[in-house]
Every structure is written in C-alpha cells, then in structure tokens.
Amino acid sequence: MTIGNTERKLINFLHQEIELTNADIAVALRHREFDNGPLPMLLWQYGLVDLDQLEQILDWLDNHRQ
C-alpha cells in the first residue's frame, strides 16, 4: 500500500496534534486493508480517537485537501 502526500501529512498531524502512537495508526492502517474505509473513521471505529478528536481530524482534512 502506498501512502500519498496528503495521507503522510495526516499521519504527521495524528502524531503531533492528536498524539496517536505508531501502533495506534498501524492498527487502523491494517484494518483499512480489509474494511477499505477512511482512516479517520477506522480510528474512531476502533476506539483510537473520540468524537472530538474525529472532528479535529475531519476539519484538518477539509483544510488540507489537494
């Protein structure tokens, strides 16, 4: 699986602002291979972010779409 520029920036945001660990992000990325869902929704679905954090992530995505 290749990671695009926007997704790389999103992962950086998840580390720095949301303070997720590499393991947290890896769980969501691993599940995305099977569920094919958007990363923010998978993070929420698996309890890795709460609703406030999900809103922050979605706002970030809205502001950083290419």
Backbone atoms as SQL, in Angstrom:
CREATE TABLE atoms (id INTEGER PRIMARY KEY, chain TEXT, resi INTEGER, resn TEXT, atom TEXT, x REAL, y REAL, z REAL);
INSERT INTO atoms VALUES
  (1, 'A', 1, 'MET', 'N', 0.849, -1.174, 0.000),
  (2, 'A', 1, 'MET', 'CA', 0.000, 0.000, 0.000),
  (3, 'A', 1, 'MET', 'C', 0.894, 1.236, 0.000),
  (4, 'A', 2, 'THR', 'N', 0.634, 2.123, -0.928),
  (5, 'A', 2, 'THR', 'CA', 1.399, 3.362, -0.977),
  (6, 'A', 2, 'THR', 'C', 0.630, 4.461, -0.260),
  (7, 'A', 3, 'ILE', 'N', 1.387, 5.354, 0.337),
  (8, 'A', 3, 'ILE', 'CA', 0.796, 6.460, 1.087),
  (9, 'A', 3, 'ILE', 'C', 1.063, 7.741, 0.320),
  (10, 'A', 4, 'GLY', 'N', -0.008, 8.469, 0.019),
  (11, 'A', 4, 'GLY', 'CA', 0.115, 9.724, -0.707),
  (12, 'A', 4, 'GLY', 'C', 0.583, 10.856, 0.192),
  (13, 'A', 5, 'ASN', 'N', 0.852, 11.986, -0.427),
  (14, 'A', 5, 'ASN', 'CA', 1.361, 13.148, 0.294),
  (15, 'A', 5, 'ASN', 'C', 0.380, 13.645, 1.355),
  (16, 'A', 6, 'THR', 'N', -0.904, 13.731, 1.004),
  (17, 'A', 6, 'THR', 'CA', -1.898, 14.197, 1.972),
  (18, 'A', 6, 'THR', 'C', -1.994, 13.234, 3.140),
  (19, 'A', 7, 'GLU', 'N', -1.967, 11.939, 2.851),
  (20, 'A', 7, 'GLU', 'CA', -2.054, 10.959, 3.929),
  (21, 'A', 7, 'GLU', 'C', -0.815, 11.012, 4.824),
  (22, 'A', 8, 'ARG', 'N', 0.336, 11.244, 4.238),
  (23, 'A', 8, 'ARG', 'CA', 1.562, 11.378, 5.028),
  (24, 'A', 8, 'ARG', 'C', 1.440, 12.570, 5.984),
  (25, 'A', 9, 'LYS', 'N', 0.901, 13.683, 5.470),
  (26, 'A', 9, 'LYS', 'CA', 0.692, 14.867, 6.313),
  (27, 'A', 9, 'LYS', 'C', -0.352, 14.587, 7.388),
  (28, 'A', 10, 'LEU', 'N', -1.393, 13.827, 7.033),
  (29, 'A', 10, 'LEU', 'CA', -2.409, 13.453, 8.016),
  (30, 'A', 10, 'LEU', 'C', -1.786, 12.628, 9.136),
  (31, 'A', 11, 'ILE', 'N', -0.962, 11.672, 8.787),
  (32, 'A', 11, 'ILE', 'CA', -0.313, 10.836, 9.803),
  (33, 'A', 11, 'ILE', 'C', 0.573, 11.687, 10.701),
  (34, 'A', 12, 'ASN', 'N', 1.269, 12.640, 10.125),
  (35, 'A', 12, 'ASN', 'CA', 2.073, 13.565, 10.920),
  (36, 'A', 12, 'ASN', 'C', 1.178, 14.352, 11.884),
  (37, 'A', 13, 'PHE', 'N', 0.036, 14.835, 11.399),
  (38, 'A', 13, 'PHE', 'CA', -0.936, 15.541, 12.238),
  (39, 'A', 13, 'PHE', 'C', -1.433, 14.630, 13.363),
  (40, 'A', 14, 'LEU', 'N', -1.725, 13.380, 13.033),
  (41, 'A', 14, 'LEU', 'CA', -2.203, 12.437, 14.049),
  (42, 'A', 14, 'LEU', 'C', -1.168, 12.233, 15.148),
  (43, 'A', 15, 'HIS', 'N', 0.100, 12.208, 14.772),
  (44, 'A', 15, 'HIS', 'CA', 1.172, 12.073, 15.766),
  (45, 'A', 15, 'HIS', 'C', 1.295, 13.336, 16.614),
  (46, 'A', 16, 'GLN', 'N', 1.383, 14.474, 15.964),
  (47, 'A', 16, 'GLN', 'CA', 1.712, 15.714, 16.663),
  (48, 'A', 16, 'GLN', 'C', 0.538, 16.332, 17.407),
  (49, 'A', 17, 'GLU', 'N', -0.620, 16.385, 16.788),
  (50, 'A', 17, 'GLU', 'CA', -1.755, 17.091, 17.382),
  (51, 'A', 17, 'GLU', 'C', -2.696, 16.174, 18.158),
  (52, 'A', 18, 'ILE', 'N', -2.954, 15.010, 17.623),
  (53, 'A', 18, 'ILE', 'CA', -3.875, 14.079, 18.274),
  (54, 'A', 18, 'ILE', 'C', -3.105, 13.157, 19.224),
  (55, 'A', 19, 'GLU', 'N', -1.791, 13.101, 19.056),
  (56, 'A', 19, 'GLU', 'CA', -0.881, 12.329, 19.905),
  (57, 'A', 19, 'GLU', 'C', -1.146, 10.824, 19.862),
  (58, 'A', 20, 'LEU', 'N', -1.422, 10.329, 18.654),
  (59, 'A', 20, 'LEU', 'CA', -1.549, 8.889, 18.477),
  (60, 'A', 20, 'LEU', 'C', -0.162, 8.274, 18.326),
  (61, 'A', 21, 'THR', 'N', -0.044, 7.041, 18.742),
  (62, 'A', 21, 'THR', 'CA', 1.228, 6.329, 18.609),
  (63, 'A', 21, 'THR', 'C', 1.310, 5.663, 17.234),
  (64, 'A', 22, 'ASN', 'N', 2.511, 5.225, 16.889),
  (65, 'A', 22, 'ASN', 'CA', 2.682, 4.460, 15.651),
  (66, 'A', 22, 'ASN', 'C', 1.810, 3.212, 15.671),
  (67, 'A', 23, 'ALA', 'N', 1.706, 2.587, 16.845),
  (68, 'A', 23, 'ALA', 'CA', 0.901, 1.368, 16.971),
  (69, 'A', 23, 'ALA', 'C', -0.577, 1.656, 16.714),
  (70, 'A', 24, 'ASP', 'N', -1.084, 2.773, 17.241),
  (71, 'A', 24, 'ASP', 'CA', -2.486, 3.148, 17.007),
  (72, 'A', 24, 'ASP', 'C', -2.760, 3.301, 15.515),
  (73, 'A', 25, 'ILE', 'N', -1.898, 4.023, 14.849),
  (74, 'A', 25, 'ILE', 'CA', -2.080, 4.280, 13.420),
  (75, 'A', 25, 'ILE', 'C', -1.928, 2.985, 12.627),
  (76, 'A', 26, 'ALA', 'N', -0.990, 2.143, 13.032),
  (77, 'A', 26, 'ALA', 'CA', -0.779, 0.866, 12.342),
  (78, 'A', 26, 'ALA', 'C', -2.019, -0.019, 12.424),
  (79, 'A', 27, 'VAL', 'N', -2.698, -0.008, 13.571),
  (80, 'A', 27, 'VAL', 'CA', -3.927, -0.797, 13.718),
  (81, 'A', 27, 'VAL', 'C', -4.951, -0.364, 12.680),
  (82, 'A', 28, 'ALA', 'N', -5.170, 0.941, 12.574),
  (83, 'A', 28, 'ALA', 'CA', -6.161, 1.454, 11.620),
  (84, 'A', 28, 'ALA', 'C', -5.743, 1.161, 10.181),
  (85, 'A', 29, 'LEU', 'N', -4.463, 1.332, 9.877),
  (86, 'A', 29, 'LEU', 'CA', -3.990, 1.061, 8.517),
  (87, 'A', 29, 'LEU', 'C', -4.141, -0.419, 8.169),
  (88, 'A', 30, 'ARG', 'N', -3.884, -1.281, 9.130),
  (89, 'A', 30, 'ARG', 'CA', -4.020, -2.719, 8.907),
  (90, 'A', 30, 'ARG', 'C', -5.486, -3.074, 8.635),
  (91, 'A', 31, 'HIS', 'N', -6.387, -2.489, 9.417),
  (92, 'A', 31, 'HIS', 'CA', -7.809, -2.781, 9.230),
  (93, 'A', 31, 'HIS', 'C', -8.340, -2.178, 7.938),
  (94, 'A', 32, 'ARG', 'N', -7.749, -1.083, 7.499),
  (95, 'A', 32, 'ARG', 'CA', -8.204, -0.448, 6.263),
  (96, 'A', 32, 'ARG', 'C', -7.992, -1.371, 5.066),
  (97, 'A', 33, 'GLU', 'N', -6.976, -2.218, 5.129),
  (98, 'A', 33, 'GLU', 'CA', -6.737, -3.167, 4.040),
  (99, 'A', 33, 'GLU', 'C', -7.922, -4.111, 3.863),
  (100, 'A', 34, 'PHE', 'N', -8.643, -4.385, 4.957),
  (101, 'A', 34, 'PHE', 'CA', -9.782, -5.299, 4.904),
  (102, 'A', 34, 'PHE', 'C', -11.107, -4.553, 4.785),
  (103, 'A', 35, 'ASP', 'N', -11.242, -3.441, 5.509),
  (104, 'A', 35, 'ASP', 'CA', -12.500, -2.690, 5.534),
  (105, 'A', 35, 'ASP', 'C', -12.593, -1.674, 4.406),
  (106, 'A', 36, 'ASN', 'N', -11.452, -1.216, 3.916),
  (107, 'A', 36, 'ASN', 'CA', -11.375, -0.204, 2.870),
  (108, 'A', 36, 'ASN', 'C', -12.112, 1.076, 3.251),
  (109, 'A', 37, 'GLY', 'N', -12.108, 1.402, 4.537),
  (110, 'A', 37, 'GLY', 'CA', -12.766, 2.619, 5.000),
  (111, 'A', 37, 'GLY', 'C', -11.783, 3.759, 5.147),
  (112, 'A', 38, 'PRO', 'N', -12.309, 4.975, 5.293),
  (113, 'A', 38, 'PRO', 'CA', -11.435, 6.136, 5.505),
  (114, 'A', 38, 'PRO', 'C', -10.699, 6.018, 6.847),
  (115, 'A', 39, 'LEU', 'N', -9.449, 6.387, 6.844),
  (116, 'A', 39, 'LEU', 'CA', -8.612, 6.272, 8.040),
  (117, 'A', 39, 'LEU', 'C', -9.242, 6.926, 9.272),
  (118, 'A', 40, 'PRO', 'N', -9.757, 8.168, 9.189),
  (119, 'A', 40, 'PRO', 'CA', -10.347, 8.779, 10.391),
  (120, 'A', 40, 'PRO', 'C', -11.506, 7.963, 10.977),
  (121, 'A', 41, 'MET', 'N', -12.331, 7.399, 10.113),
  (122, 'A', 41, 'MET', 'CA', -13.463, 6.608, 10.605),
  (123, 'A', 41, 'MET', 'C', -12.993, 5.312, 11.255),
  (124, 'A', 42, 'LEU', 'N', -11.952, 4.712, 10.709),
  (125, 'A', 42, 'LEU', 'CA', -11.413, 3.494, 11.314),
  (126, 'A', 42, 'LEU', 'C', -10.792, 3.788, 12.674),
  (127, 'A', 43, 'LEU', 'N', -10.115, 4.922, 12.789),
  (128, 'A', 43, 'LEU', 'CA', -9.549, 5.305, 14.086),
  (129, 'A', 43, 'LEU', 'C', -10.651, 5.432, 15.127),
  (130, 'A', 44, 'TRP', 'N', -11.772, 6.022, 14.732),
  (131, 'A', 44, 'TRP', 'CA', -12.900, 6.193, 15.647),
  (132, 'A', 44, 'TRP', 'C', -13.578, 4.848, 15.921),
  (133, 'A', 45, 'GLN', 'N', -13.800, 4.078, 14.870),
  (134, 'A', 45, 'GLN', 'CA', -14.483, 2.792, 15.000),
  (135, 'A', 45, 'GLN', 'C', -13.756, 1.861, 15.969),
  (136, 'A', 46, 'TYR', 'N', -12.436, 1.902, 15.956),
  (137, 'A', 46, 'TYR', 'CA', -11.661, 1.021, 16.828),
  (138, 'A', 46, 'TYR', 'C', -11.306, 1.673, 18.162),
  (139, 'A', 47, 'GLY', 'N', -11.934, 2.816, 18.455),
  (140, 'A', 47, 'GLY', 'CA', -11.770, 3.443, 19.765),
  (141, 'A', 47, 'GLY', 'C', -10.435, 4.130, 19.967),
  (142, 'A', 48, 'LEU', 'N', -9.750, 4.458, 18.884),
  (143, 'A', 48, 'LEU', 'CA', -8.436, 5.091, 18.997),
  (144, 'A', 48, 'LEU', 'C', -8.532, 6.610, 19.092),
  (145, 'A', 49, 'VAL', 'N', -9.674, 7.165, 18.683),
  (146, 'A', 49, 'VAL', 'CA', -9.946, 8.596, 18.865),
  (147, 'A', 49, 'VAL', 'C', -11.391, 8.744, 19.333),
  (148, 'A', 50, 'ASP', 'N', -11.662, 9.833, 20.057),
  (149, 'A', 50, 'ASP', 'CA', -13.038, 10.107, 20.471),
  (150, 'A', 50, 'ASP', 'C', -13.700, 11.028, 19.440),
  (151, 'A', 51, 'LEU', 'N', -14.952, 11.378, 19.680),
  (152, 'A', 51, 'LEU', 'CA', -15.683, 12.191, 18.703),
  (153, 'A', 51, 'LEU', 'C', -15.070, 13.572, 18.510),
  (154, 'A', 52, 'ASP', 'N', -14.578, 14.181, 19.584),
  (155, 'A', 52, 'ASP', 'CA', -13.932, 15.490, 19.454),
  (156, 'A', 52, 'ASP', 'C', -12.679, 15.397, 18.590),
  (157, 'A', 53, 'GLN', 'N', -11.887, 14.357, 18.809),
  (158, 'A', 53, 'GLN', 'CA', -10.683, 14.166, 18.007),
  (159, 'A', 53, 'GLN', 'C', -11.038, 13.865, 16.553),
  (160, 'A', 54, 'LEU', 'N', -12.088, 13.074, 16.346),
  (161, 'A', 54, 'LEU', 'CA', -12.536, 12.782, 14.986),
  (162, 'A', 54, 'LEU', 'C', -12.923, 14.072, 14.274),
  (163, 'A', 55, 'GLU', 'N', -13.621, 14.954, 14.973),
  (164, 'A', 55, 'GLU', 'CA', -13.996, 16.237, 14.378),
  (165, 'A', 55, 'GLU', 'C', -12.762, 17.058, 14.023),
  (166, 'A', 56, 'GLN', 'N', -11.753, 17.062, 14.904),
  (167, 'A', 56, 'GLN', 'CA', -10.492, 17.760, 14.608),
  (168, 'A', 56, 'GLN', 'C', -9.848, 17.203, 13.341),
  (169, 'A', 57, 'ILE', 'N', -9.834, 15.894, 13.225),
  (170, 'A', 57, 'ILE', 'CA', -9.219, 15.242, 12.070),
  (171, 'A', 57, 'ILE', 'C', -9.974, 15.598, 10.789),
  (172, 'A', 58, 'LEU', 'N', -11.297, 15.536, 10.850),
  (173, 'A', 58, 'LEU', 'CA', -12.098, 15.855, 9.665),
  (174, 'A', 58, 'LEU', 'C', -11.947, 17.321, 9.272),
  (175, 'A', 59, 'ASP', 'N', -11.871, 18.207, 10.264),
  (176, 'A', 59, 'ASP', 'CA', -11.625, 19.625, 9.970),
  (177, 'A', 59, 'ASP', 'C', -10.267, 19.799, 9.300),
  (178, 'A', 60, 'TRP', 'N', -9.251, 19.108, 9.817),
  (179, 'A', 60, 'TRP', 'CA', -7.914, 19.184, 9.231),
  (180, 'A', 60, 'TRP', 'C', -7.962, 18.723, 7.772),
  (181, 'A', 61, 'LEU', 'N', -8.652, 17.612, 7.530),
  (182, 'A', 61, 'LEU', 'CA', -8.752, 17.093, 6.165),
  (183, 'A', 61, 'LEU', 'C', -9.443, 18.088, 5.239),
  (184, 'A', 62, 'ASP', 'N', -10.506, 18.720, 5.726),
  (185, 'A', 62, 'ASP', 'CA', -11.204, 19.725, 4.911),
  (186, 'A', 62, 'ASP', 'C', -10.276, 20.860, 4.515),
  (187, 'A', 63, 'ASN', 'N', -9.380, 21.226, 5.404),
  (188, 'A', 63, 'ASN', 'CA', -8.463, 22.343, 5.155),
  (189, 'A', 63, 'ASN', 'C', -7.216, 21.954, 4.366),
  (190, 'A', 64, 'HIS', 'N', -6.975, 20.656, 4.184),
  (191, 'A', 64, 'HIS', 'CA', -5.744, 20.207, 3.527),
  (192, 'A', 64, 'HIS', 'C', -5.987, 19.327, 2.309),
  (193, 'A', 65, 'ARG', 'N', -7.169, 19.350, 1.768),
  (194, 'A', 65, 'ARG', 'CA', -7.449, 18.582, 0.547),
  (195, 'A', 65, 'ARG', 'C', -6.708, 19.206, -0.618),
  (196, 'A', 66, 'GLN', 'N', -6.157, 18.362, -1.469),
  (197, 'A', 66, 'GLN', 'CA', -5.418, 18.862, -2.640),
  (198, 'A', 66, 'GLN', 'C', -6.327, 18.977, -3.824);
